[in-house]
């Protein structure tokens, strides 16, 4: 993997970047849903 990365860095970085951005977007969605459910629980406790 390291040898391939040193030989052709751009070809290896591009897919990693795509996967990373996709993973970050997924994480944002998951965090948003978690925060929404958490907020709902807090609202239930407060009221």
Secondary structure, 3 states (H helix, E strand, C coil): CHHHHHHCHHHHHHHHHHHHHHHHHHHHHHHHHHHHHHHHHHHHHHC
